[in-house]
Amino acid sequence: MIKSELIDKLAKRLRIVSDTDVENCINGIIEQMSQALGSGHRIEVRGFGSFNLHYRPPRNAHNPKTGQKVFTEPKYIPHFKPGKDFRERVNNVFLGRKNPPLNSDNSGNN
Amino acid sequence: MKKMAAGIALGRAGLIKNVSRNSGLTRQEIAEILEKTLEEIGKALESGEDVKITSFGTFSIHHKKERMGRNPRTGKAATVSSRKVISFKASNAFKRSVLLELKGSSD
């Protein structure tokens, strides 16, 4: 599934908002997420997982094409840790177990 | 750039509030879009389909083979069963915008 397919599905499910609204909203969410992570916050979405930054120390690397040595900057990369429910749901399918239905009408918690 | 502390957690409510500041949508609408997005991502992954969100990243399922592990508390050897795990790879655009934010906020 790619972004445009996701937007299509959401616009169909949520008749009141247009697909442009959905698209802007998703982009807004992504933007807010990078701002939150960039200002040192962790993002925790219950039932889904959390986003955090992982530190990558500087290292000596080289360009594989030219063999030239390059020095990489220390950096942080976004990391996602799936929540227990989500992790189990995906693995249950693999194990052939049934998942309980999602309670999508209570849009707040869980 | 300094090393990250654990950081304050931003939850659903905080995220929705932040998005609503520069959006014409109500918090309720944003909440609904967020919720359905998570649901659709979940559904796709459960059916074994990868989810690729441009300018954000890719969620995919990795297969893990059975392996020998150890109970960290008791030190006893145990087999870890074969399983499917969710992995997320942030896109270059997302990584870049996070780093830009970091540089902007630490100077």
Backbone of each chain as ProteinMPNN parsed JSONL, in Angstrom:
{"seq_chain_A": "MIKSELIDKLAKRLRIVSDTDVENCINGIIEQMSQALGSGHRIEVRGFGSFNLHYRPPRNAHNPKTGQKVFTEPKYIPHFKPGKDFRERVNNVFLGRKNPPLNSDNSGNN", "coords_chain_A": {"N_chain_A": [[0.858, -1.193, 0.0], [0.595, 2.159, -0.868], [1.098, 5.708, -0.225], [-0.865, 7.229, -1.702], [-2.819, 5.329, -2.151], [-3.589, 4.789, 0.417], [-4.685, 7.27, 1.126], [-6.863, 7.328, -0.634], [-8.403, 5.183, 0.372], [-9.003, 6.152, 2.937], [-10.425, 8.487, 2.352], [-12.657, 7.383, 1.225], [-13.712, 5.999, 3.357], [-14.222, 8.028, 5.167], [-16.561, 9.988, 4.604], [-17.178, 12.677, 4.996], [-14.92, 14.305, 4.787], [-12.755, 15.632, 2.251], [-10.533, 14.176, -0.25], [-8.32, 15.803, -0.543], [-8.24, 17.091, 1.885], [-7.705, 14.912, 3.529], [-5.193, 14.199, 2.583], [-3.68, 16.532, 3.135], [-3.888, 16.487, 5.88], [-2.57, 14.111, 6.588], [-0.009, 14.74, 5.719], [0.414, 16.841, 7.451], [0.448, 15.501, 9.891], [2.773, 13.984, 9.595], [4.63, 16.048, 9.423], [4.368, 17.253, 11.946], [5.237, 15.165, 13.46], [7.938, 14.959, 12.763], [8.782, 17.375, 13.739], [8.306, 17.079, 16.47], [9.993, 14.916, 17.117], [12.414, 16.04, 16.396], [12.629, 18.024, 18.291], [13.292, 16.725, 20.514], [11.339, 15.077, 21.594], [9.527, 12.074, 22.298], [7.4, 9.925, 20.495], [4.375, 8.515, 21.258], [2.055, 6.177, 20.515], [-0.595, 4.623, 21.659], [-1.284, 1.195, 21.377], [-0.334, 1.089, 18.861], [2.435, 1.905, 18.505], [5.739, 3.258, 19.236], [7.701, 6.147, 18.407], [11.027, 7.101, 18.189], [14.293, 8.557, 18.615], [17.308, 7.254, 17.357], [20.71, 7.178, 18.134], [23.415, 7.63, 15.935], [26.716, 7.047, 15.824], [29.637, 8.941, 14.694], [31.46, 7.717, 11.887], [34.112, 6.116, 10.062], [33.78, 5.824, 6.755], [33.483, 4.589, 3.395], [33.122, 5.566, 0.011], [31.483, 3.286, -1.868], [31.627, 3.062, -4.598], [33.75, 4.604, -5.604], [35.704, 4.094, -3.794], [36.747, 6.011, -2.265], [37.596, 7.628, 0.778], [35.28, 8.585, 3.25], [34.02, 10.64, 5.84], [31.572, 10.149, 8.16], [29.025, 12.16, 9.59], [28.013, 12.443, 13.044], [24.762, 11.3, 13.858], [21.141, 11.299, 14.183], [18.624, 8.888, 13.859], [15.217, 8.282, 12.979], [13.354, 5.919, 14.792], [11.162, 3.182, 14.951], [9.206, 1.527, 17.287], [7.237, -1.143, 17.437], [4.089, -1.484, 19.103], [2.927, -3.747, 21.664], [0.385, -4.942, 21.15], [0.053, -4.519, 18.403], [2.273, -5.825, 17.37], [1.702, -8.417, 18.144], [-0.681, -8.888, 16.765], [0.156, -8.962, 14.097], [1.903, -11.133, 14.155], [0.177, -13.133, 14.949], [-1.365, -13.64, 12.705], [0.477, -14.909, 11.138], [0.912, -17.155, 12.695], [-1.445, -18.352, 12.351], [-3.474, -17.762, 14.03], [-6.518, -16.265, 15.196], [-7.382, -12.788, 15.125], [-8.704, -10.513, 17.522], [-11.508, -8.4, 16.731], [-11.027, -4.985, 15.611], [-11.714, -2.201, 17.64], [-12.942, 0.245, 16.281], [-14.665, 2.341, 16.562], [-14.429, 3.701, 18.999], [-12.557, 6.261, 18.967], [-10.565, 7.284, 20.473], [-8.796, 6.087, 22.804], [-6.622, 3.205, 23.114]], "CA_chain_A": [[0.0, 0.0, 0.0], [1.355, 3.407, -0.878], [0.387, 6.848, 0.358], [-2.068, 7.622, -2.449], [-3.833, 4.296, -1.919], [-4.059, 5.019, 1.781], [-5.55, 8.455, 1.076], [-8.101, 6.879, -1.291], [-9.173, 4.364, 1.31], [-9.502, 6.992, 4.027], [-11.45, 9.396, 1.816], [-13.876, 6.586, 1.033], [-14.29, 5.65, 4.664], [-14.664, 9.247, 5.846], [-17.238, 10.722, 3.534], [-17.31, 14.115, 5.254], [-13.754, 15.074, 4.374], [-12.323, 15.362, 0.882], [-9.21, 13.54, -0.254], [-7.283, 16.816, -0.326], [-8.17, 17.27, 3.338], [-7.022, 13.747, 4.087], [-3.785, 14.29, 2.211], [-3.057, 17.597, 3.936], [-3.853, 16.056, 7.262], [-1.494, 13.128, 6.744], [1.255, 15.48, 5.639], [0.52, 17.596, 8.702], [0.84, 14.567, 10.942], [4.188, 13.667, 9.374], [5.397, 17.247, 9.756], [4.363, 17.403, 13.399], [6.051, 14.096, 14.016], [9.362, 15.271, 12.649], [9.07, 18.478, 14.665], [8.35, 16.543, 17.832], [11.221, 14.131, 17.271], [13.539, 16.96, 16.296], [12.805, 18.844, 19.492], [13.64, 15.86, 21.635], [10.23, 14.304, 22.149], [9.274, 10.722, 21.826], [5.982, 9.873, 20.128], [3.818, 7.253, 21.738], [0.668, 5.974, 20.121], [-1.025, 3.368, 22.299], [-1.863, 0.184, 20.509], [0.372, 1.081, 17.581], [3.859, 1.831, 18.799], [6.347, 4.539, 19.546], [8.79, 6.627, 17.565], [12.114, 7.585, 18.991], [15.483, 8.759, 17.791], [18.477, 6.457, 17.728], [21.965, 7.86, 17.829], [24.395, 6.948, 15.085], [27.998, 7.726, 16.017], [30.391, 9.192, 13.451], [32.315, 6.575, 11.545], [34.854, 6.244, 8.821], [33.192, 4.967, 5.738], [34.015, 4.966, 2.094], [32.201, 5.485, -1.113], [31.742, 1.97, -2.464], [31.865, 3.151, -6.033], [35.071, 5.154, -5.899], [36.678, 3.657, -2.798], [37.201, 7.199, -1.568], [37.211, 7.653, 2.186], [34.413, 9.681, 3.707], [33.801, 10.637, 7.269], [30.162, 10.488, 8.343], [28.665, 12.978, 10.744], [27.136, 11.758, 13.992], [23.39, 11.71, 13.551], [20.043, 10.586, 14.815], [17.637, 8.431, 12.891], [13.946, 7.901, 13.585], [13.178, 4.488, 14.987], [9.806, 2.822, 15.357], [9.084, 0.297, 18.056], [5.82, -1.496, 17.427], [3.493, -1.801, 20.388], [2.695, -5.169, 21.891], [-0.834, -5.367, 20.449], [0.313, -4.488, 16.975], [3.242, -6.88, 17.128], [1.016, -9.705, 18.284], [-1.665, -9.047, 15.688], [0.857, -9.371, 12.88], [2.435, -12.48, 14.329], [-0.951, -14.058, 15.044], [-1.75, -14.034, 11.356], [1.508, -15.864, 10.735], [0.711, -18.384, 13.461], [-2.753, -18.896, 12.017], [-4.448, -17.458, 15.087], [-7.457, -15.195, 14.851], [-7.259, -11.553, 15.878], [-9.962, -9.894, 17.92], [-11.809, -7.263, 15.85], [-10.62, -3.663, 16.085], [-12.852, -1.366, 18.058], [-12.57, 1.503, 15.634], [-15.586, 3.453, 16.848], [-13.893, 4.594, 20.023], [-11.373, 6.739, 18.259], [-9.592, 7.856, 21.399], [-7.754, 5.249, 23.368], [-6.344, 1.847, 22.7]], "C_chain_A": [[0.891, 1.24, 0.0], [0.462, 4.554, -0.42], [-0.914, 7.171, -0.371], [-3.196, 6.599, -2.27], [-4.447, 4.449, -0.535], [-5.051, 6.179, 1.799], [-6.898, 8.113, 0.447], [-9.004, 6.125, -0.328], [-9.798, 5.219, 2.403], [-10.62, 7.896, 3.539], [-12.756, 8.654, 1.597], [-14.549, 6.284, 2.361], [-14.854, 6.867, 5.374], [-15.297, 10.161, 4.818], [-17.217, 12.244, 3.728], [-16.09, 14.927, 4.816], [-13.311, 14.664, 2.971], [-10.941, 14.718, 0.89], [-8.076, 14.549, -0.115], [-7.108, 17.057, 1.172], [-7.393, 16.129, 3.983], [-5.525, 13.848, 3.813], [-3.059, 15.356, 3.043], [-2.898, 17.178, 5.376], [-2.709, 15.074, 7.499], [-0.136, 13.807, 6.663], [1.499, 16.287, 6.903], [0.986, 16.713, 9.846], [2.336, 14.256, 10.823], [5.057, 14.842, 9.797], [5.491, 17.433, 11.279], [5.21, 16.33, 14.073], [7.525, 14.426, 13.916], [9.733, 16.442, 13.55], [9.207, 17.976, 16.088], [9.645, 15.778, 18.062], [12.443, 15.042, 17.284], [13.7, 17.85, 17.506], [12.913, 17.959, 20.735], [12.499, 15.083, 22.256], [10.198, 12.899, 21.566], [7.79, 10.713, 21.465], [5.437, 8.503, 20.498], [2.367, 7.139, 21.335], [0.242, 4.601, 20.637], [-1.676, 2.422, 21.307], [-1.161, 0.095, 19.166], [1.869, 0.932, 17.809], [4.422, 3.189, 19.13], [7.484, 4.852, 18.591], [9.79, 7.347, 18.447], [13.274, 7.916, 18.076], [16.594, 7.85, 18.296], [19.726, 7.175, 17.261], [22.842, 7.009, 16.924], [25.711, 7.689, 15.22], [28.707, 7.993, 14.686], [31.245, 7.969, 13.133], [33.054, 6.862, 10.251], [34.25, 5.286, 7.818], [33.881, 5.27, 4.427], [32.947, 4.813, 1.044], [32.471, 4.171, -1.844], [32.06, 2.021, -3.959], [33.299, 3.589, -6.335], [36.137, 4.661, -4.93], [37.213, 4.808, -1.976], [36.731, 7.199, -0.122], [36.306, 8.838, 2.488], [34.207, 9.53, 5.203], [32.343, 11.006, 7.492], [29.969, 11.265, 9.632], [27.904, 12.122, 11.758], [25.708, 12.192, 13.705], [22.365, 10.898, 14.342], [19.103, 10.107, 13.73], [16.361, 7.997, 13.609], [13.835, 6.378, 13.678], [11.769, 4.214, 15.48], [9.835, 1.516, 16.135], [7.602, -0.064, 18.112], [5.32, -1.844, 18.818], [3.151, -3.281, 20.465], [1.485, -5.678, 21.093], [-0.585, -5.534, 18.957], [1.232, -5.649, 16.586], [2.54, -8.242, 17.146], [0.015, -9.947, 17.171], [-0.996, -9.571, 14.423], [1.369, -10.799, 13.003], [1.321, -13.524, 14.419], [-1.377, -14.561, 13.677], [-0.807, -15.12, 10.863], [1.296, -17.204, 11.436], [-0.639, -19.034, 13.175], [-3.786, -18.676, 13.099], [-5.333, -16.31, 14.643], [-7.207, -13.975, 15.719], [-8.622, -11.07, 16.326], [-10.237, -8.701, 17.012], [-11.342, -5.937, 16.465], [-11.85, -2.898, 16.539], [-12.614, 0.045, 17.559], [-13.503, 2.648, 15.984], [-15.147, 4.299, 18.029], [-12.548, 5.071, 19.532], [-10.318, 7.299, 19.193], [-8.515, 6.875, 21.785], [-7.647, 3.909, 22.678], [-5.796, 1.699, 21.293]], "O_chain_A": [[1.831, 1.338, 0.788], [-0.748, 4.401, -0.25], [-1.95, 7.364, 0.265], [-4.373, 6.956, -2.243], [-5.649, 4.267, -0.34], [-6.119, 6.088, 2.406], [-7.945, 8.547, 0.928], [-10.201, 6.393, -0.227], [-10.964, 5.043, 2.755], [-11.637, 8.06, 4.213], [-13.836, 9.222, 1.762], [-15.774, 6.307, 2.482], [-15.844, 6.765, 6.098], [-14.627, 11.011, 4.233], [-17.235, 13.002, 2.759], [-16.216, 16.112, 4.506], [-13.469, 13.514, 2.561], [-10.257, 14.715, 1.914], [-6.996, 14.21, 0.37], [-5.99, 17.206, 1.666], [-6.547, 16.339, 4.853], [-4.7, 13.613, 4.696], [-1.977, 15.117, 3.58], [-1.891, 17.48, 6.016], [-1.973, 15.185, 8.479], [0.773, 13.497, 7.433], [2.631, 16.409, 7.371], [1.81, 17.118, 10.666], [3.066, 14.263, 11.815], [6.088, 14.664, 10.445], [6.557, 17.73, 11.818], [5.818, 16.561, 15.118], [8.282, 14.206, 14.861], [10.849, 16.509, 14.065], [10.105, 18.389, 16.823], [10.315, 15.967, 19.077], [13.376, 14.851, 18.065], [14.785, 18.384, 17.74], [12.656, 18.4, 21.855], [12.658, 14.491, 23.324], [10.759, 12.606, 20.51], [7.005, 11.434, 22.081], [5.976, 7.472, 20.097], [1.535, 7.931, 21.776], [0.662, 3.565, 20.122], [-2.516, 2.823, 20.501], [-1.365, -0.86, 18.416], [2.489, -0.034, 17.365], [3.681, 4.159, 19.287], [8.136, 3.961, 18.047], [9.42, 8.108, 19.342], [13.242, 7.593, 16.888], [16.793, 7.696, 19.501], [19.79, 7.705, 16.152], [22.986, 5.805, 17.136], [25.824, 8.834, 14.783], [28.413, 7.35, 13.679], [31.696, 7.271, 14.041], [32.671, 7.727, 9.463], [34.224, 4.074, 8.031], [34.769, 6.12, 4.366], [32.003, 4.034, 1.182], [33.561, 3.968, -2.378], [32.693, 1.114, -4.5], [33.969, 3.024, -7.199], [37.332, 4.787, -5.199], [38.041, 4.608, -1.088], [35.599, 6.813, 0.169], [36.548, 9.954, 2.03], [34.221, 8.425, 5.746], [31.911, 12.075, 7.059], [30.663, 11.047, 10.626], [27.22, 11.174, 11.372], [25.475, 13.345, 13.343], [22.696, 9.953, 15.059], [18.815, 10.84, 12.785], [16.41, 7.424, 14.698], [14.186, 5.657, 12.744], [11.248, 4.936, 16.33], [10.417, 0.526, 15.692], [6.811, 0.624, 18.756], [6.048, -2.433, 19.618], [3.095, -3.974, 19.449], [1.56, -6.72, 20.443], [-0.954, -6.536, 18.344], [0.992, -6.353, 15.605], [2.76, -9.09, 16.281], [-0.127, -11.069, 16.686], [-1.493, -10.485, 13.767], [1.277, -11.582, 12.057], [1.507, -14.67, 14.009], [-1.705, -15.734, 13.5], [-1.224, -16.108, 10.259], [1.48, -18.262, 10.834], [-0.944, -20.115, 13.68], [-4.842, -19.309, 13.103], [-4.94, -15.488, 13.816], [-6.864, -14.096, 16.895], [-9.599, -11.203, 15.589], [-9.296, -8.048, 16.562], [-11.275, -5.797, 17.686], [-12.898, -2.946, 15.896], [-12.153, 0.919, 18.293], [-13.176, 3.808, 15.734], [-15.451, 5.491, 18.075], [-11.535, 4.383, 19.66], [-9.268, 7.749, 18.732], [-7.449, 6.831, 21.171], [-8.439, 3.539, 21.811], [-5.528, 0.583, 20.849]]}, "seq_chain_B": "MKKMAAGIALGRAGLIKNVSRNSGLTRQEIAEILEKTLEEIGKALESGEDVKITSFGTFSIHHKKERMGRNPRTGKAATVSSRKVISFKASNAFKRSVLLELKGSSD", "coords_chain_B": {"N_chain_B": [[25.449, 19.122, 18.278], [23.69, 17.544, 20.717], [23.595, 14.617, 22.801], [20.599, 12.656, 22.886], [18.154, 12.933, 25.409], [15.801, 10.87, 27.177], [13.377, 12.074, 26.606], [10.245, 13.849, 26.385], [7.099, 12.334, 26.194], [4.997, 12.399, 23.366], [1.694, 12.063, 22.83], [-1.291, 10.64, 21.262], [-3.268, 12.681, 21.657], [-1.748, 15.05, 21.971], [-0.412, 15.158, 19.562], [-2.526, 15.406, 17.745], [-3.501, 17.869, 18.532], [-1.342, 19.548, 17.876], [-1.334, 19.23, 15.088], [-3.78, 20.338, 14.447], [-3.391, 23.058, 14.72], [-2.27, 24.243, 12.36], [-4.221, 23.602, 10.425], [-7.218, 23.261, 8.562], [-9.011, 21.542, 9.52], [-11.13, 20.041, 12.026], [-10.327, 19.024, 15.401], [-11.52, 16.631, 15.927], [-11.945, 15.584, 13.38], [-9.305, 15.27, 12.538], [-8.455, 13.448, 14.424], [-9.97, 11.285, 13.668], [-9.001, 10.738, 11.105], [-6.347, 10.108, 11.722], [-6.718, 7.835, 13.314], [-7.962, 6.032, 11.536], [-5.954, 5.861, 9.681], [-3.92, 4.544, 11.086], [-5.242, 2.185, 11.467], [-5.577, 1.261, 8.835], [-2.928, 0.935, 8.077], [-2.224, -1.058, 9.839], [-3.979, -3.116, 9.0], [-3.06, -3.607, 6.376], [-0.444, -4.505, 6.889], [-0.983, -6.764, 8.426], [-2.074, -8.362, 6.5], [0.139, -8.974, 5.18], [1.151, -7.11, 3.472], [3.356, -4.547, 2.44], [3.752, -1.154, 3.619], [4.085, 1.881, 2.176], [4.863, 5.085, 2.774], [5.231, 7.993, 1.273], [7.748, 10.422, 1.859], [7.808, 9.807, 4.498], [8.182, 7.001, 5.416], [8.77, 3.414, 5.272], [6.793, 0.702, 6.203], [7.338, -2.608, 6.96], [7.162, -6.225, 6.864], [9.173, -8.488, 8.478], [10.623, -11.673, 8.313], [11.511, -13.806, 10.922], [13.792, -16.302, 11.677], [13.691, -19.36, 13.581], [15.615, -19.385, 16.555], [18.402, -19.894, 18.814], [18.172, -18.649, 22.009], [18.518, -16.826, 25.063], [17.251, -16.773, 28.302], [17.264, -13.74, 29.737], [17.102, -13.214, 32.431], [17.385, -15.616, 33.91], [19.408, -16.86, 32.585], [19.165, -19.19, 31.297], [19.205, -21.34, 28.469], [17.09, -21.022, 25.644], [14.751, -21.77, 23.04], [13.948, -19.436, 20.571], [11.026, -18.914, 18.993], [10.184, -19.114, 15.488], [9.099, -16.202, 13.791], [7.037, -13.338, 12.737], [8.014, -10.033, 12.297], [7.473, -6.492, 12.719], [8.839, -3.943, 10.785], [10.225, -0.681, 10.523], [11.345, 1.627, 8.218], [12.728, 4.657, 8.054], [12.213, 7.207, 5.65], [14.529, 8.934, 3.478], [13.825, 11.607, 3.237], [12.267, 12.062, 5.525], [14.113, 11.505, 7.555], [15.891, 13.539, 7.023], [14.336, 15.836, 7.543], [13.878, 15.593, 10.257], [16.486, 15.809, 11.244], [17.058, 18.411, 10.46], [15.279, 19.844, 12.07], [16.36, 19.187, 14.544], [18.892, 20.403, 14.439], [18.099, 23.013, 14.205], [16.841, 23.415, 16.658], [18.768, 23.003, 18.599], [20.762, 24.875, 18.468]], "CA_chain_B": [[24.285, 18.283, 18.544], [23.943, 16.783, 21.937], [22.953, 13.304, 22.871], [19.211, 12.765, 23.283], [17.618, 12.368, 26.643], [14.655, 10.024, 26.848], [12.396, 12.924, 25.953], [8.867, 13.811, 26.864], [6.3, 11.616, 25.207], [3.871, 13.058, 22.722], [0.699, 11.018, 22.548], [-2.308, 10.951, 20.262], [-3.921, 13.965, 21.904], [-0.796, 16.12, 21.699], [-0.147, 15.162, 18.126], [-3.73, 15.947, 17.103], [-3.549, 19.296, 18.864], [-0.338, 20.218, 17.051], [-1.75, 19.222, 13.678], [-4.948, 21.207, 14.284], [-2.973, 24.468, 14.677], [-2.246, 24.767, 10.996], [-5.075, 22.807, 9.553], [-8.594, 23.727, 8.568], [-9.869, 20.485, 10.038], [-11.341, 20.032, 13.471], [-9.56, 17.984, 16.091], [-12.238, 15.374, 15.774], [-11.661, 15.053, 12.039], [-7.91, 14.833, 12.519], [-8.398, 12.228, 15.231], [-10.542, 10.199, 12.895], [-8.057, 10.409, 10.032], [-5.203, 9.438, 12.353], [-7.133, 6.504, 13.752], [-8.192, 5.176, 10.375], [-4.649, 5.644, 9.065], [-3.256, 3.492, 11.846], [-5.982, 0.96, 11.198], [-5.262, 0.792, 7.48], [-1.541, 0.463, 8.087], [-2.284, -2.338, 10.532], [-4.634, -4.112, 8.149], [-2.177, -3.952, 5.265], [0.662, -5.317, 7.401], [-1.511, -8.062, 8.842], [-2.271, -9.19, 5.317], [1.453, -9.227, 4.611], [1.475, -6.091, 2.486], [4.172, -3.44, 2.95], [3.113, 0.15, 3.519], [5.102, 2.867, 1.847], [4.322, 6.43, 2.858], [6.232, 8.923, 0.746], [8.247, 11.455, 2.771], [7.773, 9.338, 5.88], [8.961, 5.776, 5.511], [8.153, 2.155, 4.868], [6.564, -0.334, 7.199], [7.327, -3.907, 6.301], [7.182, -7.388, 7.736], [10.356, -9.328, 8.311], [10.495, -13.007, 8.876], [12.635, -14.207, 11.773], [13.893, -17.758, 11.835], [13.858, -19.847, 14.953], [17.023, -19.296, 16.961], [18.662, -20.163, 20.22], [18.346, -17.427, 22.781], [18.759, -17.071, 26.47], [16.434, -15.976, 29.204], [18.234, -12.81, 30.318], [17.033, -13.219, 33.89], [17.903, -16.851, 34.486], [20.579, -17.321, 31.854], [18.872, -20.489, 30.678], [19.041, -21.332, 27.017], [15.727, -21.317, 25.209], [14.589, -21.478, 21.618], [13.022, -18.351, 20.237], [10.317, -19.463, 17.842], [10.161, -18.338, 14.255], [8.022, -15.221, 13.888], [7.015, -12.188, 11.841], [8.147, -8.784, 13.042], [7.213, -5.278, 11.961], [9.99, -3.046, 10.778], [9.981, 0.622, 9.914], [12.549, 2.278, 7.736], [12.412, 6.052, 7.769], [12.69, 7.641, 4.336], [15.568, 9.962, 3.561], [13.182, 12.914, 3.45], [11.859, 12.151, 6.93], [15.345, 11.607, 8.349], [16.456, 14.869, 6.799], [13.569, 16.894, 8.21], [14.116, 15.46, 11.695], [17.812, 16.361, 11.517], [16.966, 19.867, 10.324], [14.627, 20.298, 13.298], [17.325, 19.017, 15.625], [19.912, 21.453, 14.326], [17.433, 24.279, 14.46], [16.442, 23.608, 18.051], [19.854, 22.879, 19.569], [21.689, 26.021, 18.388]], "C_chain_B": [[24.559, 17.424, 19.762], [23.187, 15.454, 21.918], [21.547, 13.459, 23.438], [18.951, 12.238, 24.677], [16.396, 11.552, 26.236], [13.546, 10.824, 26.18], [11.007, 12.773, 26.525], [8.034, 13.136, 25.779], [5.165, 12.466, 24.672], [2.895, 11.951, 22.345], [-0.246, 11.418, 21.443], [-2.852, 12.369, 20.423], [-3.008, 15.126, 21.546], [-0.541, 16.275, 20.215], [-1.315, 15.809, 17.372], [-3.823, 17.452, 17.321], [-2.564, 20.074, 17.99], [-0.752, 20.297, 15.584], [-2.881, 20.23, 13.46], [-4.574, 22.686, 14.203], [-2.896, 25.013, 13.266], [-3.005, 23.866, 10.044], [-6.495, 23.336, 9.664], [-9.556, 22.707, 9.168], [-10.028, 20.589, 11.548], [-10.509, 18.912, 14.087], [-10.2, 16.624, 15.913], [-11.956, 14.727, 14.421], [-10.235, 14.524, 11.946], [-7.776, 13.516, 13.274], [-8.893, 11.038, 14.423], [-9.605, 9.76, 11.771], [-6.865, 9.641, 10.602], [-5.557, 7.994, 12.695], [-7.296, 5.541, 12.588], [-6.878, 4.881, 9.657], [-3.934, 4.491, 9.76], [-3.914, 2.145, 11.568], [-5.618, 0.379, 9.837], [-3.834, 0.27, 7.394], [-1.501, -0.924, 8.726], [-2.861, -3.431, 9.655], [-3.718, -4.581, 7.026], [-1.05, -4.864, 5.751], [0.194, -6.701, 7.821], [-1.714, -8.973, 7.64], [-0.949, -9.414, 4.578], [1.917, -8.205, 3.591], [2.326, -4.99, 3.131], [3.415, -2.127, 2.793], [4.188, 1.203, 3.31], [4.47, 4.251, 1.833], [5.427, 7.399, 2.425], [6.511, 10.035, 1.75], [8.096, 11.072, 4.239], [8.618, 8.081, 6.038], [8.169, 4.562, 5.086], [8.003, 1.227, 6.057], [6.598, -1.657, 6.455], [7.409, -5.024, 7.326], [8.447, -8.184, 7.446], [10.11, -10.675, 8.953], [11.729, -13.33, 9.709], [12.635, -15.715, 11.909], [13.991, -18.121, 13.302], [15.34, -19.758, 15.316], [17.164, -19.664, 18.43], [18.867, -18.831, 20.923], [18.583, -17.814, 24.216], [17.776, -16.241, 27.275], [17.391, -15.035, 29.938], [18.221, -12.839, 31.842], [17.684, -14.473, 34.489], [19.158, -17.358, 33.798], [20.364, -18.663, 31.176], [18.692, -20.357, 29.177], [17.602, -21.687, 26.666], [15.637, -21.061, 23.718], [13.604, -20.333, 21.464], [12.352, -18.792, 18.953], [10.379, -18.541, 16.64], [8.943, -17.411, 14.291], [8.094, -14.143, 12.814], [7.129, -10.93, 12.687], [7.928, -7.59, 12.122], [8.486, -4.452, 11.948], [9.621, -1.75, 10.072], [11.304, 1.196, 9.471], [12.167, 3.7, 7.348], [12.966, 6.429, 6.404], [13.743, 8.717, 4.512], [14.969, 11.329, 3.852], [12.805, 13.092, 4.92], [13.081, 12.31, 7.827], [15.916, 13.012, 8.259], [15.668, 15.925, 7.583], [13.713, 16.802, 9.737], [15.465, 16.091, 12.06], [17.816, 17.881, 11.423], [16.341, 20.481, 11.569], [15.613, 20.279, 14.461], [18.356, 20.13, 15.624], [19.318, 22.801, 14.677], [17.159, 24.504, 15.938], [17.594, 23.551, 19.025], [20.819, 24.054, 19.528], [21.118, 27.263, 19.073]], "O_chain_B": [[25.537, 16.678, 19.817], [22.276, 15.231, 21.121], [21.311, 14.266, 24.337], [19.484, 11.199, 25.065], [16.009, 11.553, 25.068], [12.856, 10.319, 25.295], [10.639, 11.732, 27.069], [8.254, 13.355, 24.588], [4.469, 13.156, 25.418], [3.245, 11.018, 21.622], [-0.03, 12.421, 20.762], [-2.896, 13.149, 19.472], [-3.436, 16.079, 20.894], [-0.465, 17.386, 19.689], [-1.119, 16.642, 16.487], [-4.177, 18.207, 16.416], [-2.902, 21.119, 17.435], [-0.543, 21.316, 14.925], [-2.94, 20.893, 12.425], [-5.345, 23.489, 13.677], [-3.389, 26.106, 12.989], [-2.496, 23.435, 9.009], [-6.92, 23.799, 10.723], [-10.751, 22.966, 9.307], [-9.182, 21.145, 12.248], [-10.054, 17.994, 13.405], [-9.522, 15.608, 15.768], [-11.759, 13.516, 14.315], [-9.984, 13.472, 11.356], [-7.085, 12.596, 12.837], [-8.331, 9.944, 14.477], [-9.437, 8.568, 11.517], [-6.43, 8.643, 10.028], [-4.804, 7.064, 12.407], [-6.839, 4.399, 12.633], [-6.698, 3.801, 9.094], [-3.412, 3.583, 9.112], [-3.249, 1.116, 11.45], [-5.383, -0.822, 9.697], [-3.568, -0.722, 6.715], [-0.84, -1.837, 8.23], [-2.313, -4.53, 9.568], [-3.606, -5.776, 6.751], [-0.735, -5.868, 5.112], [0.888, -7.693, 7.6], [-1.552, -10.19, 7.733], [-0.929, -9.976, 3.483], [2.936, -8.392, 2.926], [2.039, -4.556, 4.247], [2.541, -2.005, 1.935], [5.074, 1.392, 4.143], [3.638, 4.552, 0.977], [6.42, 7.59, 3.127], [5.596, 10.525, 2.412], [8.24, 11.917, 5.122], [9.647, 8.097, 6.714], [7.043, 4.671, 4.603], [8.946, 0.995, 6.814], [5.946, -1.803, 5.422], [7.691, -4.793, 8.502], [8.741, -8.507, 6.295], [9.471, -10.786, 9.999], [12.858, -13.148, 9.253], [11.612, -16.327, 12.215], [14.329, -17.292, 14.148], [16.209, -20.023, 14.485], [16.188, -19.733, 19.177], [19.648, -17.993, 20.474], [18.816, -18.979, 24.539], [17.513, -15.092, 26.923], [18.247, -15.501, 30.691], [19.228, -12.521, 32.474], [18.44, -14.389, 35.456], [19.888, -18.183, 34.349], [21.277, -19.207, 30.554], [18.107, -19.393, 28.683], [16.981, -22.537, 27.304], [16.366, -20.224, 23.186], [12.573, -20.274, 22.134], [13.017, -19.019, 17.942], [10.6, -17.337, 16.77], [7.879, -17.8, 14.772], [9.075, -14.044, 12.078], [6.419, -10.778, 13.681], [8.162, -7.662, 10.916], [9.135, -4.28, 12.98], [8.811, -1.735, 9.146], [12.264, 1.249, 10.239], [11.379, 3.915, 6.426], [14.068, 6.016, 6.043], [13.838, 9.338, 5.571], [15.531, 12.114, 4.616], [13.008, 14.165, 5.488], [13.092, 13.135, 8.74], [16.359, 13.596, 9.248], [16.259, 16.803, 8.212], [13.672, 17.821, 10.426], [15.576, 16.812, 13.051], [18.488, 18.558, 12.2], [16.806, 21.506, 12.068], [15.691, 21.22, 15.251], [18.658, 20.723, 16.66], [19.942, 23.62, 15.351], [17.231, 25.633, 16.425], [17.453, 23.994, 20.165], [21.617, 24.225, 20.449], [21.768, 28.308, 19.097]]}, "name": "protein", "num_of_chains": 2, "seq": "MIKSELIDKLAKRLRIVSDTDVENCINGIIEQMSQALGSGHRIEVRGFGSFNLHYRPPRNAHNPKTGQKVFTEPKYIPHFKPGKDFRERVNNVFLGRKNPPLNSDNSGNNMKKMAAGIALGRAGLIKNVSRNSGLTRQEIAEILEKTLEEIGKALESGEDVKITSFGTFSIHHKKERMGRNPRTGKAATVSSRKVISFKASNAFKRSVLLELKGSSD"}
